[in-house]
């Protein structure tokens, strides 16, 4: 596959990932039983695996340019996003805790998008 095809797949997976996250976070905060459905538990992992594999592939294709500060910042924030996301969906003890964690996770996600678009760790603040 060429760079643009992988980048497009990465962008599509990122869009699906945040949409699934928002839906699941809403269900978590409202206590919906839909969160327990098998497809709801499996699909995000598939999408996020595609997202991660494409991201790593793009970094490898960029070579030394793939280890620029903005790429490393995205990787660090991805780990933070995952951690906060688990609080929003599973680990938060109260609906309020899960809701606050969801808002923080979404903010982190959009900060990561800003980094990608502007190729700067400053994200939207360049």
C-alpha positions as CSV (number, residue, x, y, z in Angstrom):
1,X,0.0,0.0,0.0
2,X,1.1,3.5,-0.6
3,X,1.5,6.2,2.0
4,X,-1.7,8.1,1.1
5,X,-3.8,5.0,1.3
6,X,-2.5,4.1,4.7
7,X,-2.9,7.7,5.9
8,X,-6.5,7.7,4.6
9,X,-7.2,4.4,6.5
10,X,-5.5,5.8,9.6
11,X,-7.8,8.9,9.4
12,X,-10.9,6.8,8.9
13,X,-10.0,4.6,11.8
14,X,-9.4,7.6,14.0
15,X,-12.8,9.0,13.1
16,X,-14.5,5.7,13.8
17,X,-12.5,5.3,17.0
18,X,-13.7,8.6,18.5
19,X,-17.3,8.1,17.4
20,X,-17.3,4.6,19.1
21,X,-15.7,6.1,22.2
22,X,-18.3,8.8,22.5
23,X,-21.1,6.4,22.1
24,X,-19.7,3.9,24.6
25,X,-18.8,6.7,27.1
26,X,-22.4,8.0,26.9
27,X,-23.7,4.5,27.5
28,X,-21.3,4.1,30.4
29,X,-22.4,7.3,32.1
30,X,-26.1,6.5,31.6
31,X,-25.7,2.9,32.7
32,X,-27.0,1.5,29.4
33,X,-27.0,-2.3,29.0
34,X,-25.9,-1.8,25.4
35,X,-22.4,-1.4,26.6
36,X,-22.3,-5.1,27.5
37,X,-23.1,-6.3,24.0
38,X,-20.4,-8.5,22.4
39,X,-20.2,-6.4,19.2
40,X,-19.8,-3.2,21.3
41,X,-16.9,-4.8,23.2
42,X,-15.1,-6.2,20.2
43,X,-15.5,-3.6,17.4
44,X,-13.6,-0.8,19.1
45,X,-10.6,-3.1,19.6
46,X,-10.6,-3.9,15.9
47,X,-10.8,-0.3,14.8
48,X,-8.2,0.8,17.3
49,X,-5.8,-2.0,16.2
50,X,-6.2,-0.8,12.6
51,X,-5.6,2.8,13.8
52,X,-2.4,1.8,15.7
53,X,-1.0,-0.5,12.9
54,X,-1.5,2.3,10.3
55,X,0.1,4.9,12.6
56,X,3.2,2.7,13.2
57,X,3.3,1.9,9.5
58,X,3.3,5.6,8.6
59,X,6.0,6.3,11.1
60,X,8.2,3.5,9.6
61,X,7.5,4.8,6.1
62,X,8.6,8.3,7.2
63,X,11.9,6.8,8.5
64,X,13.8,9.3,10.7
65,X,11.1,11.9,10.0
66,X,8.7,9.4,11.8
67,X,10.5,10.1,15.1
68,X,9.9,13.8,15.0
69,X,8.8,15.5,18.3
70,X,5.2,15.7,17.1
71,X,5.0,12.0,16.4
72,X,6.5,11.1,19.8
73,X,4.0,13.5,21.5
74,X,1.1,11.8,19.7
75,X,2.4,8.4,21.0
76,X,2.7,9.6,24.6
77,X,-0.8,11.3,24.5
78,X,-2.2,8.1,23.0
79,X,-1.2,6.2,26.1
80,X,-2.7,9.0,28.3
81,X,-5.9,8.9,26.2
82,X,-6.2,5.1,26.6
83,X,-5.7,5.4,30.4
84,X,-8.3,8.1,30.8
85,X,-10.6,6.3,28.4
86,X,-10.6,3.2,30.6
87,X,-11.8,5.4,33.5
88,X,-14.5,6.8,31.3
89,X,-15.8,3.4,30.1
90,X,-15.0,0.9,32.8
91,X,-13.0,2.0,35.8
92,X,-14.8,5.1,36.9
93,X,-16.7,4.4,40.1
94,X,-19.5,6.9,39.6
95,X,-21.3,8.3,36.5
96,X,-19.8,11.7,37.3
97,X,-16.3,10.4,37.3
98,X,-16.9,8.5,34.1
99,X,-18.4,11.6,32.5
100,X,-15.5,13.9,33.5
101,X,-13.0,11.3,32.3
102,X,-14.9,11.0,29.0
103,X,-14.6,14.8,28.4
104,X,-10.9,14.8,29.3
105,X,-10.3,11.8,26.9
106,X,-12.2,13.5,24.1
107,X,-10.1,16.7,24.7
108,X,-6.9,14.7,24.5
109,X,-8.1,13.0,21.3
110,X,-8.7,16.3,19.6
111,X,-5.4,17.6,20.9
112,X,-3.8,14.6,19.2
113,X,-5.7,15.5,16.0
114,X,-4.3,19.0,16.1
115,X,-0.8,17.6,16.5
116,X,-1.3,15.5,13.4
117,X,-2.7,18.3,11.3
118,X,-0.2,20.9,12.3
119,X,2.8,18.5,12.7
120,X,3.6,20.2,16.0
121,X,3.4,19.2,19.6
122,X,1.7,22.6,20.2
123,X,-1.3,21.1,18.4
124,X,-3.9,23.8,17.8
125,X,-1.8,26.4,19.6
126,X,0.7,27.0,16.8
